[in-house]
């Protein structure tokens, strides 16, 4: 029984790996629960973009991760300025460098 279970799991892993190689990347198949209206919107947009659900979802997730990272950096930036505010004379040495043309 253990050998059969191991063989079944191994076979499923091999099938999953063989079925989910795209652009040289090994992908993992997951199951998600989504609202019907969300699936319909994804399907409609995916079709308009000539792509599929998986590719659309991968891009949306990558974009969401990048947005999260950017927001975290902006938060750190804001916290830094709150901890160490700009002093009134901090940039005075650079005022002469701000040459604006009248052209």
One Martini backbone bead per residue (centre of mass of N, CA, C, O) as a GRO file, in nm:
protein
  103
    1UNK     BB    1   0.058   0.063  -0.021
    2UNK     BB    2   0.299   0.256  -0.003
    3UNK     BB    3   0.404   0.211  -0.289
    4UNK     BB    4   0.150   0.304  -0.437
    5UNK     BB    5   0.135   0.587  -0.317
    6UNK     BB    6   0.413   0.677  -0.414
    7UNK     BB    7   0.363   0.627  -0.716
    8UNK     BB    8   0.124   0.822  -0.742
    9UNK     BB    9   0.265   1.078  -0.651
   10UNK     BB   10   0.495   1.069  -0.855
   11UNK     BB   11   0.315   1.076  -1.107
   12UNK     BB   12   0.176   1.346  -1.043
   13UNK     BB   13   0.430   1.514  -1.041
   14UNK     BB   14   0.523   1.457  -1.326
   15UNK     BB   15   0.269   1.556  -1.467
   16UNK     BB   16   0.270   1.842  -1.351
   17UNK     BB   17   0.546   1.923  -1.459
   18UNK     BB   18   0.493   1.863  -1.762
   19UNK     BB   19   0.227   2.057  -1.775
   20UNK     BB   20   0.400   2.321  -1.617
   21UNK     BB   21   0.578   2.434  -1.864
   22UNK     BB   22   0.690   2.779  -1.891
   23UNK     BB   23   0.949   2.939  -2.002
   24UNK     BB   24   1.127   2.738  -1.807
   25UNK     BB   25   0.903   2.711  -1.592
   26UNK     BB   26   0.797   2.581  -1.297
   27UNK     BB   27   0.469   2.492  -1.214
   28UNK     BB   28   0.192   2.524  -0.996
   29UNK     BB   29  -0.094   2.365  -0.912
   30UNK     BB   30  -0.397   2.525  -0.818
   31UNK     BB   31  -0.666   2.599  -0.592
   32UNK     BB   32  -0.953   2.815  -0.628
   33UNK     BB   33  -1.184   3.049  -0.481
   34UNK     BB   34  -1.440   3.209  -0.675
   35UNK     BB   35  -1.635   3.428  -0.794
   36UNK     BB   36  -1.838   3.435  -1.061
   37UNK     BB   37  -1.785   3.735  -1.149
   38UNK     BB   38  -1.477   3.710  -1.154
   39UNK     BB   39  -1.452   3.488  -1.365
   40UNK     BB   40  -1.601   3.640  -1.589
   41UNK     BB   41  -1.404   3.878  -1.604
   42UNK     BB   42  -1.150   3.717  -1.665
   43UNK     BB   43  -1.252   3.583  -1.924
   44UNK     BB   44  -1.310   3.844  -2.082
   45UNK     BB   45  -1.023   3.969  -2.064
   46UNK     BB   46  -0.860   3.733  -2.169
   47UNK     BB   47  -0.988   3.733  -2.447
   48UNK     BB   48  -0.912   4.030  -2.522
   49UNK     BB   49  -0.589   3.946  -2.468
   50UNK     BB   50  -0.520   3.662  -2.574
   51UNK     BB   51  -0.559   3.470  -2.321
   52UNK     BB   52  -0.553   3.318  -2.007
   53UNK     BB   53  -0.626   3.265  -1.687
   54UNK     BB   54  -0.341   3.200  -1.585
   55UNK     BB   55  -0.187   3.439  -1.711
   56UNK     BB   56  -0.360   3.660  -1.589
   57UNK     BB   57  -0.317   3.579  -1.289
   58UNK     BB   58  -0.013   3.601  -1.279
   59UNK     BB   59  -0.002   3.902  -1.348
   60UNK     BB   60  -0.185   4.002  -1.117
   61UNK     BB   61  -0.005   3.891  -0.889
   62UNK     BB   62   0.255   4.039  -0.964
   63UNK     BB   63   0.134   4.322  -0.944
   64UNK     BB   64   0.048   4.299  -0.645
   65UNK     BB   65   0.331   4.249  -0.533
   66UNK     BB   66   0.462   4.509  -0.643
   67UNK     BB   67   0.270   4.703  -0.499
   68UNK     BB   68   0.337   4.615  -0.214
   69UNK     BB   69   0.639   4.681  -0.222
   70UNK     BB   70   0.604   4.981  -0.288
   71UNK     BB   71   0.435   5.054  -0.038
   72UNK     BB   72   0.654   4.973   0.167
   73UNK     BB   73   0.866   5.177   0.071
   74UNK     BB   74   0.692   5.431   0.114
   75UNK     BB   75   0.657   5.387   0.417
   76UNK     BB   76   0.956   5.399   0.491
   77UNK     BB   77   1.001   5.681   0.381
   78UNK     BB   78   0.797   5.824   0.561
   79UNK     BB   79   0.916   5.732   0.834
   80UNK     BB   80   1.190   5.866   0.792
   81UNK     BB   81   1.079   6.162   0.775
   82UNK     BB   82   0.945   6.155   1.056
   83UNK     BB   83   1.212   6.097   1.213
   84UNK     BB   84   1.375   6.285   0.975
   85UNK     BB   85   1.333   6.581   0.913
   86UNK     BB   86   1.340   6.845   0.728
   87UNK     BB   87   1.536   7.110   0.713
   88UNK     BB   88   1.540   7.436   0.618
   89UNK     BB   89   1.875   7.411   0.535
   90UNK     BB   90   1.934   7.141   0.372
   91UNK     BB   91   1.904   7.278   0.052
   92UNK     BB   92   2.062   7.551   0.016
   93UNK     BB   93   2.311   7.458  -0.165
   94UNK     BB   94   2.099   7.397  -0.423
   95UNK     BB   95   1.960   7.663  -0.521
   96UNK     BB   96   2.171   7.751  -0.747
   97UNK     BB   97   2.110   7.485  -0.927
   98UNK     BB   98   1.816   7.608  -0.994
   99UNK     BB   99   1.790   7.641  -1.322
  100UNK     BB  100   1.562   7.844  -1.496
  101UNK     BB  101   1.433   7.887  -1.790
  102UNK     BB  102   1.289   8.150  -2.009
  103UNK     BB  103   1.229   7.986  -2.290
   0.00000   0.00000   0.00000
